[in-house]
Amino acid sequence: MDKIREELTDVINYCVLMADACGLDIDEIVQAKIKRNNEKYPVELAKGSKEKYDQLKKLKQKDNG
Protein backbone atom coordinates (compact mmCIF):
# COMPACT_ATOMS: atom_id res chain seq x y z
CA MET A 1 0.00 0.00 0.00
CA ASP A 2 2.87 2.40 0.69
CA LYS A 3 4.18 2.01 -2.85
CA ILE A 4 0.72 2.53 -4.28
CA ARG A 5 0.32 5.70 -2.20
CA GLU A 6 3.67 6.98 -3.47
CA GLU A 7 2.80 6.31 -7.11
CA LEU A 8 -0.65 7.86 -6.80
CA THR A 9 0.90 10.92 -5.19
CA ASP A 10 3.38 11.24 -8.06
CA VAL A 11 0.61 10.97 -10.65
CA ILE A 12 -1.63 13.47 -8.85
CA ASN A 13 1.23 15.94 -8.42
CA TYR A 14 2.11 15.66 -12.10
CA CYS A 15 -1.53 16.21 -13.10
CA VAL A 16 -1.84 19.29 -10.89
CA LEU A 17 1.38 20.76 -12.31
CA MET A 18 0.32 20.00 -15.88
CA ALA A 19 -3.13 21.52 -15.41
CA ASP A 20 -1.56 24.63 -13.91
CA ALA A 21 0.94 24.92 -16.77
CA CYS A 22 -1.92 24.65 -19.26
CA GLY A 23 -4.11 27.14 -17.41
CA LEU A 24 -6.79 24.55 -16.69
CA ASP A 25 -9.06 24.46 -13.66
CA ILE A 26 -8.99 20.88 -12.33
CA ASP A 27 -12.44 21.10 -10.71
CA GLU A 28 -13.93 22.39 -13.96
CA ILE A 29 -12.39 19.75 -16.22
CA VAL A 30 -13.23 16.91 -13.83
CA GLN A 31 -16.86 18.03 -13.58
CA ALA A 32 -17.07 18.35 -17.38
CA LYS A 33 -15.70 14.82 -17.80
CA ILE A 34 -18.14 13.40 -15.26
CA LYS A 35 -21.00 15.09 -17.12
CA ARG A 36 -19.84 13.64 -20.48
CA ASN A 37 -19.47 10.17 -18.95
CA ASN A 38 -22.98 10.38 -17.45
CA GLU A 39 -24.35 11.25 -20.89
CA LYS A 40 -22.37 8.51 -22.66
CA TYR A 41 -22.98 5.85 -20.02
CA PRO A 42 -26.48 6.32 -18.54
CA VAL A 43 -26.93 4.30 -15.38
CA GLU A 44 -29.96 2.43 -16.73
CA LEU A 45 -27.84 1.04 -19.59
CA ALA A 46 -24.34 0.93 -18.17
CA LYS A 47 -24.80 -0.34 -14.61
CA GLY A 48 -23.43 -3.86 -14.40
CA SER A 49 -22.47 -3.82 -18.08
CA LYS A 50 -19.00 -4.17 -19.56
CA GLU A 51 -20.12 -2.81 -22.92
CA LYS A 52 -18.31 0.10 -24.55
CA TYR A 53 -20.07 3.35 -25.46
CA ASP A 54 -20.78 2.33 -29.06
CA GLN A 55 -22.43 -0.91 -27.93
CA LEU A 56 -24.51 0.88 -25.29
CA LYS A 57 -25.56 3.38 -27.94
CA LYS A 58 -26.80 0.52 -30.16
CA LEU A 59 -28.73 -0.98 -27.24
CA LYS A 60 -30.33 2.38 -26.51
CA GLN A 61 -31.32 2.84 -30.16
CA LYS A 62 -32.76 -0.68 -30.23
CA ASP A 63 -34.84 0.04 -27.10
CA ASN A 64 -36.10 3.33 -28.57
CA GLY A 65 -36.91 1.80 -31.72
The first five atom37 places (N, CA, C, CB, O) and aatype in JSON, in Angstrom:
{
  "aatype": [12, 3, 11, 9, 1, 6, 6, 10, 16, 3, 19, 9, 2, 18, 4, 19, 10, 12, 0, 3, 0, 4, 7, 10, 3, 9, 3, 6, 9, 19, 5, 0, 11, 9, 11, 1, 2, 2, 6, 11, 18, 14, 19, 6, 10, 0, 11, 7, 15, 11, 6, 11, 18, 3, 5, 10, 11, 11, 10, 11, 5, 11, 3, 2, 7],
  "atom_mask": [
    [1, 1, 1, 1, 1],
    [1, 1, 1, 1, 1],
    [1, 1, 1, 1, 1],
    [1, 1, 1, 1, 1],
    [1, 1, 1, 1, 1],
    [1, 1, 1, 1, 1],
    [1, 1, 1, 1, 1],
    [1, 1, 1, 1, 1],
    [1, 1, 1, 1, 1],
    [1, 1, 1, 1, 1],
    [1, 1, 1, 1, 1],
    [1, 1, 1, 1, 1],
    [1, 1, 1, 1, 1],
    [1, 1, 1, 1, 1],
    [1, 1, 1, 1, 1],
    [1, 1, 1, 1, 1],
    [1, 1, 1, 1, 1],
    [1, 1, 1, 1, 1],
    [1, 1, 1, 1, 1],
    [1, 1, 1, 1, 1],
    [1, 1, 1, 1, 1],
    [1, 1, 1, 1, 1],
    [1, 1, 1, 0, 1],
    [1, 1, 1, 1, 1],
    [1, 1, 1, 1, 1],
    [1, 1, 1, 1, 1],
    [1, 1, 1, 1, 1],
    [1, 1, 1, 1, 1],
    [1, 1, 1, 1, 1],
    [1, 1, 1, 1, 1],
    [1, 1, 1, 1, 1],
    [1, 1, 1, 1, 1],
    [1, 1, 1, 1, 1],
    [1, 1, 1, 1, 1],
    [1, 1, 1, 1, 1],
    [1, 1, 1, 1, 1],
    [1, 1, 1, 1, 1],
    [1, 1, 1, 1, 1],
    [1, 1, 1, 1, 1],
    [1, 1, 1, 1, 1],
    [1, 1, 1, 1, 1],
    [1, 1, 1, 1, 1],
    [1, 1, 1, 1, 1],
    [1, 1, 1, 1, 1],
    [1, 1, 1, 1, 1],
    [1, 1, 1, 1, 1],
    [1, 1, 1, 1, 1],
    [1, 1, 1, 0, 1],
    [1, 1, 1, 1, 1],
    [1, 1, 1, 1, 1],
    [1, 1, 1, 1, 1],
    [1, 1, 1, 1, 1],
    [1, 1, 1, 1, 1],
    [1, 1, 1, 1, 1],
    [1, 1, 1, 1, 1],
    [1, 1, 1, 1, 1],
    [1, 1, 1, 1, 1],
    [1, 1, 1, 1, 1],
    [1, 1, 1, 1, 1],
    [1, 1, 1, 1, 1],
    [1, 1, 1, 1, 1],
    [1, 1, 1, 1, 1],
    [1, 1, 1, 1, 1],
    [1, 1, 1, 1, 1],
    [1, 1, 1, 0, 1]
  ],
  "atom_positions": [
    [[0.82, -1.2, 0.0], [0.0, 0.0, 0.0], [0.86, 1.26, 0.0], [-0.93, 0.0, 1.2], [0.49, 2.27, -0.61]],
    [[2.0, 1.22, 0.67], [2.87, 2.4, 0.69], [3.36, 2.75, -0.7], [4.06, 2.16, 1.61], [3.41, 3.93, -1.06]],
    [[3.72, 1.75, -1.48], [4.18, 2.01, -2.85], [3.05, 2.56, -3.72], [4.75, 0.72, -3.47], [3.27, 3.44, -4.56]],
    [[1.87, 2.03, -3.52], [0.72, 2.53, -4.28], [0.46, 3.99, -3.92], [-0.54, 1.66, -3.99], [0.22, 4.81, -4.8]],
    [[0.51, 4.3, -2.63], [0.32, 5.7, -2.2], [1.35, 6.61, -2.86], [0.42, 5.81, -0.67], [1.02, 7.69, -3.35]],
    [[2.6, 6.17, -2.87], [3.67, 6.98, -3.47], [3.41, 7.21, -4.96], [5.03, 6.29, -3.28], [3.54, 8.34, -5.44]],
    [[3.05, 6.17, -5.68], [2.8, 6.31, -7.11], [1.59, 7.21, -7.39], [2.58, 4.94, -7.74], [1.64, 8.06, -8.28]],
    [[0.53, 7.02, -6.62], [-0.65, 7.86, -6.8], [-0.31, 9.33, -6.52], [-1.79, 7.39, -5.88], [-0.77, 10.22, -7.24]],
    [[0.48, 9.56, -5.5], [0.9, 10.92, -5.19], [1.7, 11.52, -6.34], [1.72, 10.95, -3.9], [1.49, 12.68, -6.69]],
    [[2.6, 10.75, -6.92], [3.38, 11.24, -8.06], [2.47, 11.6, -9.23], [4.41, 10.18, -8.49], [2.63, 12.65, -9.85]],
    [[1.52, 10.74, -9.53], [0.61, 10.97, -10.65], [-0.25, 12.21, -10.39], [-0.29, 9.74, -10.89], [-0.42, 13.05, -11.28]],
    [[-0.79, 12.32, -9.19], [-1.63, 13.47, -8.85], [-0.82, 14.76, -8.93], [-2.24, 13.31, -7.45], [-1.28, 15.75, -9.49]],
    [[0.38, 14.75, -8.36], [1.23, 15.94, -8.42], [1.51, 16.34, -9.86], [2.54, 15.7, -7.67], [1.44, 17.52, -10.21]],
    [[1.84, 15.37, -10.69], [2.11, 15.66, -12.1], [0.88, 16.26, -12.77], [2.55, 14.38, -12.83], [0.99, 17.22, -13.53]],
    [[-0.29, 15.71, -12.51], [-1.53, 16.21, -13.1], [-1.81, 17.64, -12.66], [-2.7, 15.31, -12.73], [-2.21, 18.47, -13.48]],
    [[-1.61, 17.93, -11.39], [-1.84, 19.29, -10.89], [-0.88, 20.26, -11.56], [-1.66, 19.34, -9.35], [-1.29, 21.34, -11.99]],
    [[0.39, 19.89, -11.66], [1.38, 20.76, -12.31], [1.07, 20.96, -13.79], [2.77, 20.18, -12.15], [1.2, 22.07, -14.31]],
    [[0.65, 19.91, -14.46], [0.32, 20.0, -15.88], [-0.91, 20.89, -16.1], [0.08, 18.61, -16.47], [-0.92, 21.73, -17.0]],
    [[-1.92, 20.7, -15.29], [-3.13, 21.52, -15.41], [-2.78, 22.99, -15.18], [-4.21, 21.06, -14.4], [-3.26, 23.86, -15.91]],
    [[-1.97, 23.26, -14.19], [-1.56, 24.63, -13.91], [-0.78, 25.23, -15.08], [-0.72, 24.68, -12.63], [-1.03, 26.37, -15.48]],
    [[0.14, 24.46, -15.63], [0.94, 24.92, -16.77], [0.08, 25.2, -17.99], [2.02, 23.9, -17.11], [0.41, 26.06, -18.81]],
    [[-1.02, 24.48, -18.12], [-1.92, 24.65, -19.26], [-3.04, 25.66, -18.98], [-2.53, 23.31, -19.65], [-3.86, 25.94, -19.85]],
    [[-3.07, 26.18, -17.77], [-4.11, 27.14, -17.41], [-5.48, 26.52, -17.25], [0.0, 0.0, 0.0], [-6.5, 27.18, -17.48]],
    [[-5.52, 25.26, -16.85], [-6.79, 24.55, -16.69], [-7.19, 24.49, -15.23], [-6.68, 23.13, -17.27], [-6.35, 24.36, -14.34]],
    [[-8.49, 24.58, -15.0], [-9.06, 24.46, -13.66], [-9.44, 22.99, -13.46], [-10.29, 25.41, -13.47], [-10.34, 22.48, -14.14]],
    [[-8.78, 22.33, -12.53], [-8.99, 20.88, -12.33], [-10.44, 20.58, -11.98], [-8.07, 20.36, -11.23], [-11.02, 19.64, -12.52]],
    [[-11.04, 21.35, -11.07], [-12.44, 21.1, -10.71], [-13.34, 21.19, -11.93], [-12.9, 22.1, -9.64], [-14.24, 20.37, -12.11]],
    [[-13.1, 22.19, -12.76], [-13.93, 22.39, -13.96], [-13.79, 21.23, -14.95], [-13.55, 23.7, -14.64], [-14.8, 20.73, -15.45]],
    [[-12.57, 20.81, -15.22], [-12.39, 19.75, -16.22], [-12.87, 18.4, -15.71], [-10.93, 19.66, -16.63], [-13.36, 17.57, -16.48]],
    [[-12.73, 18.16, -14.4], [-13.23, 16.91, -13.83], [-14.76, 16.88, -13.89], [-12.74, 16.73, -12.37], [-15.34, 15.87, -14.28]],
    [[-15.4, 17.97, -13.52], [-16.86, 18.03, -13.58], [-17.37, 17.86, -15.01], [-17.36, 19.37, -13.0], [-18.37, 17.19, -15.24]],
    [[-16.67, 18.48, -15.97], [-17.07, 18.35, -17.38], [-16.95, 16.9, -17.84], [-16.21, 19.27, -18.27], [-17.8, 16.4, -18.58]],
    [[-15.89, 16.23, -17.42], [-15.7, 14.82, -17.8], [-16.76, 13.93, -17.18], [-14.3, 14.34, -17.39], [-17.27, 13.02, -17.83]],
    [[-17.08, 14.18, -15.92], [-18.14, 13.4, -15.26], [-19.46, 13.58, -15.99], [-18.28, 13.82, -13.78], [-20.2, 12.62, -16.2]],
    [[-19.76, 14.82, -16.39], [-21.0, 15.09, -17.12], [-21.02, 14.33, -18.45], [-21.16, 16.6, -17.36], [-22.03, 13.71, -18.79]],
    [[-19.9, 14.36, -19.2], [-19.84, 13.64, -20.48], [-20.0, 12.14, -20.26], [-18.51, 13.92, -21.2], [-20.71, 11.47, -21.02]],
    [[-19.35, 11.6, -19.23], [-19.47, 10.17, -18.95], [-20.91, 9.8, -18.59], [-18.53, 9.77, -17.81], [-21.41, 8.75, -19.01]],
    [[-21.57, 10.65, -17.81], [-22.98, 10.38, -17.45], [-23.87, 10.37, -18.68], [-23.49, 11.43, -16.45], [-24.82, 9.59, -18.75]],
    [[-23.57, 11.23, -19.66], [-24.35, 11.25, -20.89], [-24.05, 10.03, -21.77], [-24.06, 12.54, -21.67], [-24.95, 9.45, -22.37]],
    [[-22.77, 9.65, -21.82], [-22.37, 8.51, -22.66], [-22.77, 7.17, -22.04], [-20.87, 8.54, -22.89], [-23.1, 6.21, -22.74]],
    [[-22.74, 7.12, -20.73], [-22.98, 5.85, -20.02], [-24.12, 6.02, -19.01], [-21.69, 5.38, -19.3], [-23.87, 6.02, -17.81]],
    [[-25.37, 6.17, -19.48], [-26.48, 6.32, -18.54], [-26.6, 5.1, -17.64], [-27.8, 6.55, -19.3], [-26.43, 3.96, -18.07]],
    [[-26.88, 5.36, -16.39], [-26.93, 4.3, -15.38], [-27.85, 3.16, -15.81], [-27.4, 4.87, -14.04], [-27.51, 1.99, -15.64]],
    [[-29.0, 3.49, -16.38], [-29.96, 2.43, -16.73], [-29.42, 1.49, -17.8], [-31.27, 3.05, -17.22], [-29.89, 0.35, -17.9]],
    [[-28.45, 1.92, -18.59], [-27.84, 1.04, -19.59], [-26.49, 0.48, -19.14], [-27.67, 1.78, -20.9], [-26.16, -0.66, -19.44]],
    [[-25.72, 1.29, -18.44], [-24.34, 0.93, -18.17], [-24.13, 0.15, -16.87], [-23.52, 2.16, -18.12], [-23.17, -0.61, -16.76]],
    [[-25.0, 0.31, -15.9], [-24.8, -0.34, -14.61], [-24.73, -1.85, -14.78], [-25.92, 0.04, -13.62], [-25.64, -2.48, -15.31]],
    [[-23.62, -2.41, -14.32], [-23.43, -3.86, -14.4], [-23.03, -4.35, -15.78], [0.0, 0.0, 0.0], [-22.93, -5.56, -15.99]],
    [[-22.82, -3.44, -16.72], [-22.47, -3.82, -18.08], [-20.99, -3.54, -18.35], [-23.35, -3.08, -19.09], [-20.42, -2.58, -17.84]],
    [[-20.38, -4.38, -19.16], [-19.0, -4.17, -19.56], [-18.91, -3.58, -20.97], [-18.23, -5.48, -19.49], [-17.83, -3.4, -21.51]],
    [[-20.07, -3.28, -21.54], [-20.12, -2.81, -22.92], [-19.5, -1.43, -23.06], [-21.55, -2.78, -23.42], [-19.58, -0.59, -22.16]],
    [[-18.88, -1.2, -24.21], [-18.31, 0.1, -24.55], [-19.43, 1.03, -24.99], [-17.24, -0.04, -25.66], [-20.55, 0.6, -25.22]],
    [[-19.1, 2.32, -25.11], [-20.07, 3.35, -25.46], [-20.82, 3.01, -26.74], [-19.38, 4.69, -25.62], [-22.04, 3.13, -26.79]],
    [[-20.11, 2.58, -27.78], [-20.78, 2.33, -29.06], [-21.79, 1.18, -28.94], [-19.74, 2.01, -30.14], [-22.83, 1.2, -29.6]],
    [[-21.49, 0.2, -28.12], [-22.43, -0.91, -27.93], [-23.63, -0.47, -27.1], [-21.72, -2.09, -27.24], [-24.76, -0.87, -27.37]],
    [[-23.39, 0.36, -26.09], [-24.51, 0.88, -25.29], [-25.42, 1.75, -26.16], [-24.0, 1.69, -24.09], [-26.64, 1.72, -26.02]],
    [[-24.81, 2.52, -27.05], [-25.56, 3.38, -27.94], [-26.49, 2.54, -28.83], [-24.61, 4.23, -28.8], [-27.64, 2.91, -29.06]],
    [[-25.98, 1.42, -29.34], [-26.8, 0.52, -30.16], [-27.94, -0.07, -29.35], [-25.94, -0.6, -30.76], [-29.06, -0.18, -29.85]],
    [[-27.67, -0.45, -28.1], [-28.73, -0.98, -27.24], [-29.81, 0.07, -26.99], [-28.13, -1.47, -25.9], [-31.0, -0.24, -27.0]],
    [[-29.39, 1.31, -26.76], [-30.33, 2.38, -26.51], [-31.19, 2.64, -27.73], [-29.6, 3.64, -26.11], [-32.4, 2.84, -27.61]],
    [[-30.57, 2.63, -28.92], [-31.32, 2.84, -30.16], [-32.3, 1.7, -30.38], [-30.36, 2.96, -31.37], [-33.43, 1.93, -30.82]],
    [[-31.89, 0.49, -30.09], [-32.76, -0.68, -30.23], [-33.98, -0.56, -29.31], [-31.98, -1.98, -29.92], [-35.11, -0.85, -29.72]],
    [[-33.74, -0.13, -28.08], [-34.84, 0.04, -27.1], [-35.79, 1.14, -27.51], [-34.28, 0.34, -25.72], [-36.99, 1.06, -27.25]],
    [[-35.26, 2.18, -28.16], [-36.1, 3.33, -28.57], [-36.78, 3.1, -29.89], [-35.26, 4.59, -28.65], [-37.64, 3.87, -30.3]],
    [[-36.38, 2.04, -30.56], [-36.91, 1.8, -31.72], [-37.33, 1.4, -32.9], [0.0, 0.0, 0.0], [-38.19, 2.04, -33.5]]
  ]
}
